[in-house]
Amino acid sequence: MNDRPADSPYPSVPADDPARALSVARPDTDPSPTHLGVVGDTYTILLGGADTAGQYTLIDMHVPTGGGPPPHRHDFEEMFSVLEGEVLLTFRGEQSVARAGETVNVPANAPHAFANASDRPARLLCVCAPSGQEEFFLEVGVRVATRTQAPPTLDEAAQAAFGAKAQALAPKYRTELLGP
């Protein structure tokens, strides 16, 4: 692939890196993916930066009715593909609904949030590029056994502690939490 003319506007394709292996995620049958309870949702890390040479993170999100993160923003791209259900998106203060089969890209640094306002769970695939968001979730989340297991219910004190921990760690992961 390095036989391009010198005046080609396209770069050559780099050589294969044989040190990198094929990554396969099987969240329902393989016990190795990490399932985390975060803000009442369950996030399964399918592929992290270690799997993708830091290019992106892929997260399977199980969002129960009423679930979803508070308003936030971060300096990386985030894309959601809704596999099941629907979510109410708030993007720069404007609301829209994303339903099964639809994909949404949130540009870096834009304020946003999403919530499951329907009466059944939603399932989303979330891509964050570059990777790193999985590390934030690993620090703040609570491990659960499966992709759909609800995280433990937090009392007021535990919710406050979670919020304080998330606020303290957010800057480390290029994230700003904007509201409750």
C-alpha positions as CSV (number, residue, x, y, z in Angstrom):
1,M,0.0,0.0,0.0
2,N,3.0,2.3,0.0
3,D,3.1,2.6,-3.8
4,R,1.1,5.8,-4.0
5,P,2.3,8.6,-6.2
6,A,4.3,11.2,-4.4
7,D,1.7,13.9,-5.3
8,S,-1.3,11.9,-3.9
9,P,-3.4,13.9,-1.4
10,Y,-4.1,10.7,0.5
11,P,-1.7,9.3,3.1
12,S,-0.4,5.7,2.8
13,V,-2.0,3.1,4.9
14,P,0.3,2.2,7.8
15,A,1.6,-1.3,8.2
16,D,-0.4,-3.8,10.3
17,D,0.6,-3.9,13.9
18,P,0.9,-7.6,14.7
19,A,1.1,-6.8,18.4
20,R,-2.6,-5.9,18.4
21,A,-5.1,-8.7,18.6
22,L,-8.7,-9.1,17.5
23,S,-11.1,-8.0,20.2
24,V,-14.5,-9.7,20.5
25,A,-17.1,-8.6,23.1
26,R,-19.9,-11.0,24.1
27,P,-21.6,-9.2,27.0
28,D,-24.3,-11.8,27.6
29,T,-22.2,-14.9,27.5
30,D,-18.6,-14.0,28.4
31,P,-17.9,-13.3,32.1
32,S,-15.0,-11.0,31.3
33,P,-16.7,-7.7,30.4
34,T,-17.1,-5.3,33.3
35,H,-20.6,-4.3,34.2
36,L,-21.0,-1.1,36.2
37,G,-23.8,0.6,38.0
38,V,-23.6,4.4,37.2
39,V,-26.3,6.9,38.0
40,G,-28.9,4.1,38.3
41,D,-28.0,2.7,34.8
42,T,-25.8,-0.4,34.0
43,Y,-22.9,0.2,31.7
44,T,-20.9,-2.7,30.2
45,I,-17.5,-1.9,28.9
46,L,-17.3,-3.8,25.6
47,L,-14.1,-2.3,24.3
48,G,-11.8,0.1,26.1
49,G,-8.7,2.0,25.2
50,A,-6.5,-1.0,25.8
51,D,-8.4,-2.9,23.1
52,T,-8.5,0.0,20.6
53,A,-5.0,1.6,21.0
54,G,-6.8,4.5,22.6
55,Q,-8.9,5.3,19.6
56,Y,-12.3,4.8,21.2
57,T,-14.4,3.2,23.9
58,L,-17.5,1.1,23.2
59,I,-20.1,0.9,26.1
60,D,-23.4,-1.1,26.2
61,M,-25.8,1.0,28.2
62,H,-28.9,-0.5,29.9
63,V,-31.0,2.5,31.0
64,P,-34.1,1.9,33.1
65,T,-37.1,4.1,33.1
66,G,-36.1,7.4,34.6
67,G,-32.4,6.6,34.1
68,G,-29.7,8.6,32.4
69,P,-26.9,10.9,33.4
70,P,-27.3,14.5,34.6
71,P,-26.2,17.4,32.3
72,H,-22.5,17.3,31.4
73,R,-20.0,18.0,28.7
74,H,-16.6,16.6,27.8
75,D,-13.8,17.2,25.3
76,F,-14.3,14.0,23.3
77,E,-16.9,12.9,20.8
78,E,-19.8,10.7,22.0
79,M,-22.1,8.8,19.7
80,F,-25.2,6.8,20.8
81,S,-27.0,4.2,18.7
82,V,-30.3,3.3,20.3
83,L,-30.9,-0.5,20.0
84,E,-34.0,-0.8,22.1
85,G,-36.5,1.7,23.5
86,E,-36.0,5.5,23.3
87,V,-34.3,8.3,25.1
88,L,-35.0,12.0,25.6
89,L,-31.9,13.9,24.6
90,T,-31.1,17.4,25.8
91,F,-28.5,19.0,23.6
92,R,-27.5,22.7,24.2
93,G,-30.9,23.1,26.0
94,E,-33.0,21.7,23.1
95,Q,-34.8,18.4,23.5
96,S,-35.4,15.7,21.0
97,V,-36.2,11.9,21.1
98,A,-34.0,9.2,19.8
99,R,-35.7,5.9,19.1
100,A,-34.5,2.3,18.4
101,G,-32.6,2.3,15.1
102,E,-31.5,5.9,15.4
103,T,-27.9,7.2,16.0
104,V,-26.9,10.5,17.5
105,N,-23.5,12.2,17.7
106,V,-22.7,14.7,20.4
107,P,-19.9,17.0,19.4
108,A,-17.0,17.4,21.9
109,N,-17.6,20.2,24.5
110,A,-21.4,20.5,23.9
111,P,-23.6,20.4,27.0
112,H,-26.0,17.4,26.9
113,A,-27.9,14.8,28.8
114,F,-30.2,12.0,28.1
115,A,-33.0,10.3,30.0
116,N,-35.2,7.3,29.5
117,A,-38.6,8.9,29.7
118,S,-40.4,5.8,28.4
119,D,-42.1,3.0,30.4
120,R,-39.5,0.3,29.4
121,P,-35.7,0.0,29.5
122,A,-33.6,1.4,26.8
123,R,-30.4,-0.1,25.4
124,L,-27.8,2.1,23.7
125,L,-24.4,1.5,22.3
126,C,-22.1,4.4,23.2
127,V,-18.9,5.2,21.4
128,C,-16.5,7.8,23.0
129,A,-13.5,8.9,20.9
130,P,-10.8,8.9,21.9
131,S,-11.0,6.4,24.7
132,G,-10.9,7.3,28.4
133,Q,-14.5,7.5,29.5
134,E,-14.5,3.9,30.6
135,E,-11.8,4.8,33.1
136,F,-14.1,7.4,34.7
137,F,-16.9,4.9,34.9
138,L,-14.5,2.3,36.5
139,E,-13.6,4.8,39.2
140,V,-17.1,6.0,40.1
141,G,-19.3,2.9,39.2
142,V,-20.3,-0.1,41.3
143,R,-19.6,-3.5,39.8
144,V,-22.7,-5.6,39.1
145,A,-22.9,-9.2,37.8
146,T,-24.7,-8.7,34.4
147,R,-25.4,-6.3,31.6
148,T,-29.0,-5.8,32.8
149,Q,-28.6,-6.1,36.6
150,A,-29.8,-2.9,38.4
151,P,-27.1,-1.2,40.5
152,P,-27.8,-1.1,44.2
153,T,-30.2,1.7,45.3
154,L,-28.4,4.5,47.0
155,D,-29.8,6.3,50.0
156,E,-29.4,10.1,50.3
157,A,-25.9,9.9,51.9
158,A,-24.6,7.4,49.4
159,Q,-26.0,9.5,46.5
160,A,-24.3,12.6,47.9
161,A,-21.0,10.7,48.3
162,F,-21.3,9.4,44.7
163,G,-22.0,13.0,43.4
164,A,-19.0,14.4,45.3
165,K,-16.7,11.6,44.0
166,A,-17.9,12.1,40.4
167,Q,-17.4,15.9,40.7
168,A,-13.9,15.4,42.1
169,L,-12.9,12.9,39.4
170,A,-14.6,14.6,36.4
171,P,-11.8,17.0,35.5
172,K,-9.3,14.1,35.5
173,Y,-11.4,12.6,32.7
174,R,-11.9,15.8,30.7
175,T,-15.5,16.1,31.9
176,E,-17.6,18.8,33.5
177,L,-20.8,17.9,35.4
178,L,-23.3,20.7,34.9
179,G,-26.2,20.0,37.1
180,P,-28.0,17.5,39.4
